[in-house]
Amino acid sequence: MSLFASLKAIFASKEKEPEAPEEMPSEEYKGFTITPAPVQEQAGYRINGTITKGEQTHSFIRADTLPTQQGCAEEMIRKAKQMIDYQGDNLF
């Protein structure tokens, strides 16, 4: 490969678009629906998801990353329950 072709390949490569988070099974808790949707990143999976009640939705994302999708979903549910316990309907 020539030097020009190598440089062209470097600059022509596109950044990989981040994948949309995959929603996992929801869990009901005290009238709220918690839906984890871990975001895959280089370091693992970022805690992400939604908490809903009726027509109201709260997007939930944290800086924490975990190595597995399932572990991340479990941690999201744990943290969401904690928020619901502390804030209840004031979450919205």
C-alpha positions as YAML, in Angstrom:
chain: A
units: angstrom
residues:
- id: 1
  name: MET
  ca: [0.00, 0.00, 0.00]
- id: 2
  name: SER
  ca: [1.41, 3.39, -0.94]
- id: 3
  name: LEU
  ca: [1.83, 6.24, 1.50]
- id: 4
  name: PHE
  ca: [-0.99, 8.16, -0.18]
- id: 5
  name: ALA
  ca: [-3.35, 5.17, 0.05]
- id: 6
  name: SER
  ca: [-2.51, 4.74, 3.74]
- id: 7
  name: LEU
  ca: [-3.23, 8.39, 4.51]
- id: 8
  name: LYS
  ca: [-6.46, 8.25, 2.51]
- id: 9
  name: ALA
  ca: [-7.59, 5.17, 4.46]
- id: 10
  name: ILE
  ca: [-6.91, 6.91, 7.77]
- id: 11
  name: PHE
  ca: [-8.89, 10.03, 6.90]
- id: 12
  name: ALA
  ca: [-11.66, 8.24, 5.01]
- id: 13
  name: SER
  ca: [-12.59, 5.96, 7.90]
- id: 14
  name: LYS
  ca: [-15.81, 6.95, 9.59]
- id: 15
  name: GLU
  ca: [-16.41, 7.07, 13.31]
- id: 16
  name: LYS
  ca: [-18.59, 4.19, 14.42]
- id: 17
  name: GLU
  ca: [-22.03, 5.49, 15.31]
- id: 18
  name: PRO
  ca: [-23.11, 4.57, 18.82]
- id: 19
  name: GLU
  ca: [-25.74, 1.85, 18.93]
- id: 20
  name: ALA
  ca: [-29.17, 2.67, 20.30]
- id: 21
  name: PRO
  ca: [-29.63, 1.24, 23.78]
- id: 22
  name: GLU
  ca: [-31.47, -2.08, 23.84]
- id: 23
  name: GLU
  ca: [-34.44, -2.02, 26.21]
- id: 24
  name: MET
  ca: [-34.54, -4.96, 28.58]
- id: 25
  name: PRO
  ca: [-37.53, -6.42, 30.44]
- id: 26
  name: SER
  ca: [-39.36, -3.88, 32.62]
- id: 27
  name: GLU
  ca: [-40.09, -4.27, 36.30]
- id: 28
  name: GLU
  ca: [-43.02, -2.84, 38.27]
- id: 29
  name: TYR
  ca: [-42.29, -1.18, 41.62]
- id: 30
  name: LYS
  ca: [-44.78, 0.78, 43.76]
- id: 31
  name: GLY
  ca: [-46.86, 1.76, 40.72]
- id: 32
  name: PHE
  ca: [-43.82, 2.77, 38.63]
- id: 33
  name: THR
  ca: [-42.45, 0.92, 35.61]
- id: 34
  name: ILE
  ca: [-38.66, 0.68, 35.49]
- id: 35
  name: THR
  ca: [-37.18, -0.15, 32.07]
- id: 36
  name: PRO
  ca: [-33.40, -0.63, 31.88]
- id: 37
  name: ALA
  ca: [-31.66, 0.12, 28.57]
- id: 38
  name: PRO
  ca: [-27.88, -0.19, 29.11]
- id: 39
  name: VAL
  ca: [-25.72, 1.78, 26.67]
- id: 40
  name: GLN
  ca: [-22.76, -0.17, 25.29]
- id: 41
  name: GLU
  ca: [-19.48, 1.74, 25.41]
- id: 42
  name: GLN
  ca: [-15.81, 0.83, 25.15]
- id: 43
  name: ALA
  ca: [-15.47, 0.49, 28.93]
- id: 44
  name: GLY
  ca: [-18.59, -1.69, 29.30]
- id: 45
  name: TYR
  ca: [-22.25, -0.76, 29.75]
- id: 46
  name: ARG
  ca: [-23.48, 2.60, 31.07]
- id: 47
  name: ILE
  ca: [-26.50, 2.68, 33.39]
- id: 48
  name: ASN
  ca: [-29.47, 4.00, 31.39]
- id: 49
  name: GLY
  ca: [-33.23, 3.55, 31.24]
- id: 50
  name: THR
  ca: [-36.60, 5.08, 32.05]
- id: 51
  name: ILE
  ca: [-38.94, 5.30, 35.00]
- id: 52
  name: THR
  ca: [-42.59, 5.79, 34.06]
- id: 53
  name: LYS
  ca: [-45.88, 6.21, 35.85]
- id: 54
  name: GLY
  ca: [-48.97, 6.79, 33.76]
- id: 55
  name: GLU
  ca: [-48.12, 9.38, 31.12]
- id: 56
  name: GLN
  ca: [-45.03, 10.69, 32.95]
- id: 57
  name: THR
  ca: [-41.53, 9.51, 32.07]
- id: 58
  name: HIS
  ca: [-38.19, 10.21, 33.71]
- id: 59
  name: SER
  ca: [-35.03, 9.44, 31.70]
- id: 60
  name: PHE
  ca: [-32.41, 7.84, 33.88]
- id: 61
  name: ILE
  ca: [-28.69, 7.84, 32.98]
- id: 62
  name: ARG
  ca: [-25.68, 7.59, 35.25]
- id: 63
  name: ALA
  ca: [-21.93, 7.81, 34.80]
- id: 64
  name: ASP
  ca: [-21.44, 4.29, 36.22]
- id: 65
  name: THR
  ca: [-20.26, 1.60, 33.82]
- id: 66
  name: LEU
  ca: [-20.36, -2.13, 34.45]
- id: 67
  name: PRO
  ca: [-18.79, -5.00, 32.49]
- id: 68
  name: THR
  ca: [-22.00, -6.89, 31.64]
- id: 69
  name: GLN
  ca: [-25.34, -5.83, 30.20]
- id: 70
  name: GLN
  ca: [-27.31, -7.91, 32.72]
- id: 71
  name: GLY
  ca: [-25.34, -6.56, 35.68]
- id: 72
  name: CYS
  ca: [-25.88, -3.03, 34.40]
- id: 73
  name: ALA
  ca: [-29.64, -3.60, 34.07]
- id: 74
  name: GLU
  ca: [-29.82, -4.97, 37.63]
- id: 75
  name: GLU
  ca: [-27.92, -1.96, 38.99]
- id: 76
  name: MET
  ca: [-30.20, 0.44, 37.07]
- id: 77
  name: ILE
  ca: [-33.26, -1.20, 38.65]
- id: 78
  name: ARG
  ca: [-31.68, -1.01, 42.12]
- id: 79
  name: LYS
  ca: [-30.86, 2.69, 41.72]
- id: 80
  name: ALA
  ca: [-34.28, 3.45, 40.23]
- id: 81
  name: LYS
  ca: [-36.02, 1.82, 43.20]
- id: 82
  name: GLN
  ca: [-33.87, 3.91, 45.52]
- id: 83
  name: MET
  ca: [-34.90, 7.10, 43.68]
- id: 84
  name: ILE
  ca: [-38.57, 6.08, 43.83]
- id: 85
  name: ASP
  ca: [-38.29, 5.43, 47.57]
- id: 86
  name: TYR
  ca: [-36.72, 8.85, 48.18]
- id: 87
  name: GLN
  ca: [-38.67, 11.00, 45.73]
- id: 88
  name: GLY
  ca: [-41.88, 9.18, 44.83]
- id: 89
  name: ASP
  ca: [-44.08, 11.25, 42.49]
- id: 90
  name: ASN
  ca: [-41.73, 14.25, 42.94]
- id: 91
  name: LEU
  ca: [-39.42, 12.41, 40.54]
- id: 92
  name: PHE
  ca: [-41.36, 13.97, 37.66]
...
